[in-house]
Amino acid sequence: MSNKLSLITLLAVVLFTSCQEKKITTAQLSGKYTGVDKPLTLLVRDHGSELNFSIPIYIDTVTTSADGLFSFTVEAANPKELLLEAKSPDGNGKIYQTIFIEAGDSIYYESDGKFRSPAKNLRGNGSNKLSVMDSAGNFISGMAFYSIIGKKDSALVLADFHERLKKYDSFIDSIKPLFSEAFVNHLEASKAQETAYFLQILSSYLSAYGYPSFEVDSVEREEAYNELLSLSSRGYKNFNFGDQLYQVVMSRLPKTDTVSRRIDSYIAQVDSMHLPEEGRQLMIGKGILSFLRRGKVKEIEPTLRNFQAQYPSSPYNKTLTAQFEEWSALSAGKPAPDFAATHVDGRPFKLSDLKGKVVYIDIWATWCGPCRAEFPYAKDIKKHYKKNDDIVFLYVSVDEEKETWLKYLNENPDFEGLQVNDPGNFDSVIAKTYKVNGIPRYIVIDRDGKIFSTDAKRPSSGDELIAQLDQALGYPAYVKR
């Protein structure tokens, strides 16, 4: 009898092992980029695990055939949000395709690579997720945002937004039975992120586009933030969600606290989310980067060292160490790296031309609503220093098209300041040199050509910016002049 049982047990083990060996843990991706007359190099990014959009995590590189065909296999034991990135065939900018993959997927799609063009001719297991993501995005994200604020009456903007949210909810409810829990979580996280972002940025965009004063209901905005936080443990692998989550947490830190206390508060709020270990590493890493970008290099160093000691095998350690070293080179008191741009009349410009003066640099673009929303406040700041020849207000446009920049300046003749253009958006020289991954961005350079602040106050901060500029000018304290 015992021999019989042993044989049965052995067979069970063999069968179990065989099933385990057959378990699918990969996904197949293939497709075609149409209208392409030369091979494209597709960089495959593990987008959901990235600390920042400008710090990609590449997991593969795939080159299309001459007629645009490609195919590759990716590890997908755990669901992933991938981003396929390639240089645009015409050399202007990049093309992207976001894909949510799961084990067993065999996705095929075709694309013309143009911005916001939906994927077409979808085939294979899991390919319908691409059409669902495109459909969901048409409600309140991307270009839909601009169609919402295109209303003539600002009061209709929020009403339109609420109507789109209802449709978004109905859409998600209708597709829930057809997809995995992981994909539904991804969609719900996207909705929460877009809602929080819209309510956070709406007033600035309305102001920039010439609407009368309009304020979002603070209660509604807070409810959107709380919804974001409640989904944190299920949505952190969605890149946009994770990025918005860290921004909301940062916005809630007491502004009157010291930097060290703000850092401690950030970590405490992350811990209150009860994230899995990988999620905690992601969110703490985002926080460390955030303080580095604000020039708080010395203040964040103890947190970085503690993180590395706690997670010696973290995939983020190498990146965070490199970022710490790079931001250290841009910290207060270090020589300001020079950069070149072009004056309105085409003459060359260099930052070093202004040595001897305090320089307030405003990095902006005509397409950036929040940038333009700051310009009315900047008038008051410049008026305050109107008779002061020791300070220069330098506006560096990163618009790709010089004509677009010049057109804006011609249409806004009261836009005073030293105007230069450094094309390329986030690939511009100044963006690369000063690690700019979001605009508007403000930098202060002192008289000696050294960095005073790489994260200066915005014009809308009013007296806070004046106090900062006075300090850079060497004045003992801010006084009305």
C-alpha positions as CSV (number, residue, x, y, z in Angstrom):
1,M,0.0,0.0,0.0
2,S,2.8,2.4,0.9
3,N,4.5,1.7,-2.4
4,K,1.2,2.5,-4.2
5,L,0.9,5.8,-2.3
6,S,4.5,6.7,-3.0
7,L,3.9,6.2,-6.7
8,I,0.7,8.3,-6.6
9,T,2.6,11.0,-4.8
10,L,5.5,10.9,-7.3
11,L,3.0,11.2,-10.2
12,A,1.3,14.2,-8.5
13,V,4.7,15.9,-8.1
14,V,5.6,15.2,-11.7
15,L,2.3,16.6,-12.9
16,F,2.5,19.7,-10.7
17,T,6.1,20.3,-11.9
18,S,5.0,19.9,-15.5
19,C,2.2,22.4,-15.0
20,Q,4.6,24.8,-13.3
21,E,7.0,24.5,-16.2
22,K,4.2,25.3,-18.7
23,K,3.1,28.4,-16.9
24,I,3.4,31.3,-19.3
25,T,5.3,34.3,-17.9
26,T,6.1,36.3,-21.1
27,A,4.2,38.4,-23.6
28,Q,4.7,38.9,-27.3
29,L,4.6,42.3,-28.9
30,S,4.6,42.9,-32.7
31,G,3.4,45.5,-35.1
32,K,4.1,47.9,-37.9
33,Y,4.9,51.6,-38.2
34,T,3.3,52.8,-41.4
35,G,4.6,55.6,-43.6
36,V,8.2,54.9,-42.5
37,D,10.8,54.7,-45.2
38,K,13.7,53.6,-43.0
39,P,14.1,51.4,-39.9
40,L,13.0,52.7,-36.5
41,T,14.9,52.0,-33.3
42,L,12.3,51.3,-30.6
43,L,13.4,51.7,-27.0
44,V,11.3,49.6,-24.7
45,R,10.8,51.2,-21.3
46,D,9.5,49.7,-18.1
47,H,7.5,52.9,-17.7
48,G,5.5,52.0,-14.6
49,S,8.7,51.5,-12.6
50,E,10.3,54.8,-13.6
51,L,11.1,57.4,-11.0
52,N,10.8,60.2,-13.5
53,F,9.9,60.5,-17.2
54,S,13.3,62.0,-17.9
55,I,15.1,59.0,-16.3
56,P,13.9,56.0,-18.4
57,I,14.3,52.4,-17.5
58,Y,15.1,50.6,-20.8
59,I,14.6,46.9,-20.8
60,D,15.0,46.2,-24.6
61,T,15.9,47.7,-27.9
62,V,14.1,46.6,-31.1
63,T,14.8,47.8,-34.7
64,T,12.0,47.6,-37.2
65,S,12.5,46.3,-40.7
66,A,12.8,48.7,-43.6
67,D,9.0,48.5,-44.0
68,G,8.3,49.2,-40.3
69,L,7.7,45.7,-39.0
70,F,8.9,44.6,-35.5
71,S,8.5,41.8,-33.0
72,F,9.9,41.0,-29.6
73,T,9.1,39.1,-26.4
74,V,9.1,40.6,-22.9
75,E,9.0,39.2,-19.4
76,A,5.5,39.7,-18.0
77,A,5.2,37.5,-14.9
78,N,3.9,40.6,-13.3
79,P,1.7,43.1,-15.3
80,K,3.7,46.0,-16.7
81,E,3.1,49.4,-18.2
82,L,5.5,49.7,-21.1
83,L,6.4,52.7,-23.2
84,L,7.8,52.2,-26.6
85,E,9.9,55.2,-27.6
86,A,11.5,56.1,-30.9
87,K,12.9,59.2,-32.7
88,S,10.4,60.6,-35.1
89,P,11.3,59.6,-38.7
90,D,11.4,63.3,-39.7
91,G,13.9,64.0,-36.9
92,N,11.5,66.4,-35.0
93,G,10.7,65.0,-31.6
94,K,9.8,61.5,-30.6
95,I,7.0,59.0,-30.9
96,Y,5.5,57.0,-28.1
97,Q,3.2,54.1,-27.6
98,T,2.0,53.1,-24.1
99,I,1.0,49.4,-23.7
100,F,-0.2,47.5,-20.7
101,I,1.0,43.9,-20.9
102,E,0.3,40.7,-19.0
103,A,1.6,37.2,-19.3
104,G,0.1,35.4,-22.3
105,D,-0.5,38.6,-24.4
106,S,0.3,38.4,-28.1
107,I,-0.4,41.9,-29.1
108,Y,-0.2,43.2,-32.7
109,Y,-0.8,46.8,-33.7
110,E,-0.1,49.3,-36.4
111,S,0.6,53.0,-36.0
112,D,1.6,56.0,-38.1
113,G,3.6,57.3,-35.1
114,K,1.8,60.7,-35.0
115,F,0.9,62.3,-31.8
116,R,-2.4,61.0,-30.4
117,S,-3.0,58.8,-33.4
118,P,-4.7,55.6,-32.1
119,A,-3.2,52.2,-32.7
120,K,-5.0,50.4,-35.6
121,N,-5.5,46.9,-37.0
122,L,-5.3,45.4,-33.5
123,R,-4.9,41.6,-33.4
124,G,-4.0,39.0,-30.9
125,N,-4.7,38.2,-27.2
126,G,-4.6,41.4,-25.1
127,S,-4.6,43.8,-28.1
128,N,-8.0,45.1,-27.2
129,K,-6.5,46.8,-24.2
130,L,-4.9,49.3,-26.6
131,S,-8.2,50.4,-27.9
132,V,-9.7,50.6,-24.4
133,M,-6.8,52.8,-23.3
134,D,-7.2,55.1,-26.3
135,S,-11.0,55.3,-25.7
136,A,-10.5,56.1,-22.0
137,G,-8.0,58.8,-22.9
138,N,-10.5,60.5,-25.1
139,F,-12.6,61.5,-22.1
140,I,-10.4,63.8,-20.0
141,S,-6.8,63.2,-20.8
142,G,-4.3,64.5,-23.3
143,M,-5.8,66.5,-26.1
144,A,-9.3,66.1,-24.6
145,F,-8.1,68.5,-21.9
146,Y,-7.7,71.3,-24.4
147,S,-11.1,70.6,-25.9
148,I,-12.6,70.9,-22.4
149,I,-11.0,74.4,-21.8
150,G,-12.0,75.4,-25.3
151,K,-15.4,76.4,-24.0
152,K,-16.3,80.1,-24.3
153,D,-17.8,80.3,-20.8
154,S,-15.5,79.2,-17.9
155,A,-18.5,78.1,-15.9
156,L,-19.1,75.4,-18.6
157,V,-15.6,74.0,-18.3
158,L,-16.3,72.3,-15.0
159,A,-19.7,71.1,-16.1
160,D,-18.2,69.6,-19.3
161,F,-15.5,68.0,-17.1
162,H,-18.1,66.4,-14.8
163,E,-20.1,65.1,-17.8
164,R,-16.9,63.4,-19.2
165,L,-16.2,61.9,-15.8
166,K,-19.6,60.3,-15.7
167,K,-19.0,58.8,-19.2
168,Y,-15.6,57.6,-18.1
169,D,-17.2,55.8,-15.1
170,S,-19.8,54.2,-17.3
171,F,-17.1,53.1,-19.7
172,I,-15.0,51.5,-17.1
173,D,-18.1,49.7,-15.6
174,S,-19.0,48.4,-19.0
175,I,-15.6,46.8,-19.7
176,K,-14.8,45.5,-16.2
177,P,-16.1,41.9,-16.8
178,L,-14.0,41.6,-19.9
179,F,-10.5,42.3,-18.4
180,S,-8.2,41.3,-15.6
181,E,-8.3,43.0,-12.2
182,A,-4.8,44.4,-12.9
183,F,-5.9,46.2,-16.1
184,V,-9.1,47.6,-14.5
185,N,-6.9,48.9,-11.6
186,H,-4.7,50.6,-14.2
187,L,-7.8,52.3,-15.8
188,E,-9.2,53.4,-12.5
189,A,-5.8,54.8,-11.5
190,S,-5.7,56.7,-14.8
191,K,-9.1,58.2,-14.1
192,A,-8.1,59.3,-10.5
193,Q,-4.8,60.8,-11.8
194,E,-6.5,62.7,-14.6
195,T,-9.2,64.0,-12.2
196,A,-6.7,65.2,-9.6
197,Y,-4.4,66.8,-12.3
198,F,-7.3,68.6,-14.0
199,L,-8.6,70.1,-10.7
200,Q,-5.1,71.0,-9.7
201,I,-4.1,72.8,-12.9
202,L,-7.4,74.1,-14.2
203,S,-7.3,77.6,-12.8
204,S,-3.8,78.2,-14.2
205,Y,-4.8,77.1,-17.7
206,L,-8.0,79.1,-17.6
207,S,-6.0,82.2,-16.6
208,A,-3.4,81.6,-19.3
209,Y,-6.0,81.3,-22.0
210,G,-7.7,84.6,-21.1
211,Y,-10.6,83.4,-19.0
212,P,-11.9,85.5,-16.1
213,S,-10.9,84.6,-12.6
214,F,-12.1,81.0,-11.9
215,E,-11.5,78.9,-8.9
216,V,-12.1,75.2,-8.6
217,D,-14.1,74.0,-5.6
218,S,-11.4,73.3,-3.0
219,V,-13.7,70.5,-1.4
220,E,-14.0,68.8,-4.8
221,R,-10.2,69.0,-5.3
222,E,-9.5,67.6,-1.9
223,E,-11.9,64.7,-2.6
224,A,-10.0,64.0,-5.8
225,Y,-6.7,64.0,-3.9
226,N,-8.1,61.6,-1.2
227,E,-9.4,59.3,-4.0
228,L,-5.9,59.2,-5.4
229,L,-4.4,58.3,-2.1
230,S,-7.0,55.6,-1.5
231,L,-6.0,53.9,-4.7
232,S,-2.2,54.2,-4.1
233,S,-1.6,50.5,-3.3
234,R,-3.4,49.5,-6.5
235,G,-2.3,52.2,-8.8
236,Y,1.3,53.0,-8.2
237,K,2.5,50.9,-11.2
238,N,0.7,53.3,-13.5
239,F,3.4,55.9,-14.2
240,N,1.1,59.0,-14.5
241,F,-0.7,58.0,-11.4
242,G,2.5,57.5,-9.4
243,D,3.8,60.9,-10.6
244,Q,0.6,62.7,-9.6
245,L,0.5,60.8,-6.3
246,Y,3.9,62.1,-5.3
247,Q,2.9,65.6,-6.4
248,V,-0.2,65.6,-4.2
249,V,1.8,64.3,-1.2
250,M,4.4,67.1,-1.8
251,S,1.7,69.7,-2.0
252,R,0.4,68.7,1.4
253,L,3.7,69.2,3.2
254,P,3.6,72.1,5.6
255,K,5.3,75.0,3.8
256,T,6.4,76.6,7.1
257,D,8.5,73.6,8.1
258,T,12.2,73.3,7.7
259,V,13.4,71.2,4.7
260,S,14.4,68.4,7.0
261,R,11.0,68.3,8.6
262,R,9.3,68.4,5.2
263,I,11.4,65.4,4.1
264,D,10.3,63.5,7.2
265,S,6.7,64.4,6.6
266,Y,6.9,63.1,3.0
267,I,8.2,59.8,4.2
268,A,5.6,59.5,6.9
269,Q,2.8,60.1,4.4
270,V,4.3,57.5,2.0
271,D,4.4,55.0,4.9
272,S,0.7,55.8,5.7
273,M,-0.2,54.4,2.3
274,H,0.9,50.9,3.3
275,L,2.4,50.2,-0.1
276,P,4.2,47.0,-1.1
277,E,7.9,47.2,-0.7
278,E,8.5,48.0,-4.4
279,G,5.9,50.7,-4.2
280,R,7.5,52.3,-1.2
281,Q,10.9,52.3,-2.9
282,L,9.3,53.9,-5.9
283,M,7.6,56.7,-3.9
284,I,10.6,57.4,-1.6
285,G,12.8,57.5,-4.7
286,K,10.4,60.1,-6.3
287,G,10.6,62.1,-3.2
288,I,14.4,62.1,-3.1
289,L,14.5,63.2,-6.7
290,S,12.0,66.0,-5.9
291,F,14.1,67.5,-3.2
292,L,17.2,67.2,-5.3
293,R,15.5,69.1,-8.1
294,R,14.7,71.8,-5.6
295,G,18.4,72.1,-4.9
296,K,18.1,70.6,-1.4
297,V,21.2,68.4,-1.9
298,K,22.7,68.5,1.6
299,E,19.3,68.2,3.3
300,I,18.3,65.1,1.3
301,E,21.6,63.3,1.6
302,P,20.8,61.5,5.0
303,T,17.5,60.2,3.5
304,L,19.3,58.9,0.5
305,R,21.9,57.1,2.6
306,N,19.2,55.6,4.8
307,F,17.3,54.4,1.7
308,Q,20.5,52.8,0.3
309,A,21.2,51.1,3.7
310,Q,17.6,49.9,4.0
311,Y,17.4,48.7,0.4
312,P,21.0,47.7,-0.6
313,S,19.6,45.8,-3.6
314,S,17.1,48.4,-4.8
315,P,17.1,48.9,-8.6
316,Y,17.0,52.6,-7.9
317,N,20.3,53.0,-6.0
318,K,22.5,53.5,-9.0
319,T,20.1,56.1,-10.5
320,L,19.7,58.0,-7.2
321,T,23.5,58.1,-6.6
322,A,24.1,59.4,-10.1
323,Q,21.3,62.0,-9.7
324,F,22.7,63.1,-6.3
325,E,26.2,63.7,-7.9
326,E,24.7,65.6,-10.9
327,W,22.5,67.8,-8.7
328,S,25.5,68.4,-6.3
329,A,27.2,70.0,-9.3
330,L,24.2,72.3,-9.7
331,S,23.8,73.2,-6.0
332,A,24.0,76.7,-4.6
333,G,27.5,78.2,-4.8
334,K,28.7,76.1,-7.8
335,P,29.6,77.8,-11.0
336,A,26.6,78.2,-13.3
337,P,27.1,76.1,-16.5
338,D,27.1,78.4,-19.5
339,F,24.6,77.8,-22.3
340,A,23.9,79.4,-25.7
341,A,20.7,80.7,-27.2
342,T,19.5,83.2,-29.8
343,H,18.2,86.7,-29.5
344,V,15.0,87.8,-31.2
345,D,17.1,89.4,-34.0
346,G,19.1,86.2,-34.5
347,R,22.3,87.3,-32.6
348,P,24.0,84.6,-30.5
349,F,23.5,84.8,-26.7
350,K,25.5,83.2,-23.9
351,L,24.6,83.3,-20.2
352,S,28.2,84.3,-19.4
353,D,27.4,87.6,-21.2
354,L,25.5,88.6,-18.1
355,K,28.2,88.0,-15.5
356,G,28.3,90.8,-13.0
357,K,24.5,90.9,-12.7
358,V,21.9,88.8,-10.8
359,V,20.0,86.9,-13.4
360,Y,16.4,85.6,-12.9
361,I,15.9,82.9,-15.5
362,D,12.4,82.0,-16.6
363,I,12.3,78.8,-18.7
364,W,9.1,78.6,-20.6
365,A,7.3,77.8,-23.9
366,T,4.3,79.2,-25.7
367,W,2.5,75.9,-25.4
368,C,2.9,75.9,-21.6
369,G,-0.3,77.3,-19.9
370,P,1.1,77.5,-16.4
371,C,4.2,79.4,-17.8
372,R,2.0,82.0,-19.3
373,A,-0.2,82.2,-16.3
374,E,2.8,83.5,-14.3
375,F,3.5,86.4,-16.7
376,P,0.9,88.9,-15.2
377,Y,2.5,88.4,-11.7
378,A,6.0,88.9,-13.3
379,K,5.0,92.4,-14.3
380,D,4.8,93.4,-10.6
381,I,8.1,91.9,-9.8
382,K,9.8,93.6,-12.7
383,K,8.2,96.9,-11.8
384,H,9.6,96.5,-8.3
385,Y,13.1,96.4,-9.8
386,K,12.5,98.8,-12.6
387,K,15.3,101.2,-11.6
388,N,17.7,98.5,-10.6
389,D,20.4,97.8,-13.2
390,D,21.9,95.0,-11.2
391,I,19.3,92.4,-12.1
392,V,18.2,90.9,-15.4
393,F,15.0,89.1,-16.1
394,L,16.0,86.5,-18.7
395,Y,13.2,84.6,-20.6
396,V,14.4,81.4,-22.3
397,S,11.8,80.0,-24.6
398,V,12.4,76.3,-25.5
399,D,9.8,76.4,-28.3
400,E,10.8,74.1,-31.2
401,E,9.6,76.5,-33.8
402,K,11.2,80.0,-33.6
403,E,8.3,81.5,-35.6
404,T,5.8,80.4,-32.9
405,W,7.9,82.1,-30.3
406,L,8.3,85.3,-32.3
407,K,4.6,85.4,-33.1
408,Y,3.8,85.3,-29.3
409,L,6.2,88.1,-28.6
410,N,4.8,90.3,-31.4
411,E,1.3,89.7,-30.1
412,N,2.4,90.6,-26.5
413,P,4.5,93.7,-26.9
414,D,4.2,94.4,-23.1
415,F,6.1,91.2,-22.3
416,E,9.3,92.9,-21.0
417,G,12.6,91.2,-20.3
418,L,15.6,89.8,-22.2
419,Q,14.1,87.3,-24.6
420,V,16.0,84.4,-26.1
421,N,15.2,81.1,-27.8
422,D,16.8,77.7,-27.1
423,P,14.7,75.3,-29.2
424,G,14.1,71.6,-28.4
425,N,11.7,71.7,-25.6
426,F,13.1,69.3,-23.0
427,D,15.9,68.4,-25.4
428,S,17.1,72.0,-25.5
429,V,20.5,72.9,-24.3
430,I,19.3,74.7,-21.1
431,A,17.0,71.8,-20.3
432,K,19.8,69.3,-20.6
433,T,22.3,71.5,-18.8
434,Y,20.1,72.4,-15.8
435,K,18.2,69.1,-15.7
436,V,14.9,70.7,-16.6
437,N,12.1,68.1,-16.9
438,G,9.1,70.4,-16.3
439,I,8.3,74.0,-17.0
440,P,7.9,76.7,-15.9
441,R,11.3,76.5,-14.1
442,Y,13.0,79.4,-12.5
443,I,16.7,79.8,-11.7
444,V,18.7,82.5,-10.0
445,I,22.4,83.2,-10.9
446,D,24.4,85.6,-8.7
447,R,26.7,88.4,-9.7
448,D,29.7,86.1,-9.8
449,G,28.1,83.7,-12.2
450,K,27.4,81.1,-9.5
451,I,24.2,79.3,-8.9
452,F,22.0,80.9,-6.2
453,S,19.0,78.7,-6.7
454,T,18.0,76.1,-9.3
455,D,14.4,76.1,-8.0
456,A,13.6,79.8,-7.4
457,K,10.3,81.2,-6.4
458,R,7.6,81.8,-9.0
459,P,6.5,85.3,-9.8
460,S,3.1,84.5,-8.3
461,S,4.8,84.1,-4.9
462,G,5.1,87.9,-4.8
463,D,7.0,89.1,-1.8
464,E,8.7,85.6,-1.3
465,L,10.4,86.0,-4.7
466,I,11.3,89.6,-4.0
467,A,12.9,88.5,-0.7
468,Q,14.9,85.8,-2.6
469,L,16.1,88.2,-5.2
470,D,17.0,90.8,-2.6
471,Q,19.1,88.1,-0.9
472,A,20.8,87.3,-4.2
473,L,21.5,91.0,-4.7
474,G,23.1,91.1,-1.3
475,Y,20.5,93.3,0.4
476,P,20.2,92.6,4.2
477,A,16.4,92.2,4.1
478,Y,13.5,92.8,1.8
479,V,12.2,96.4,2.1
480,K,9.8,98.3,-0.2
481,R,11.7,100.3,-2.8
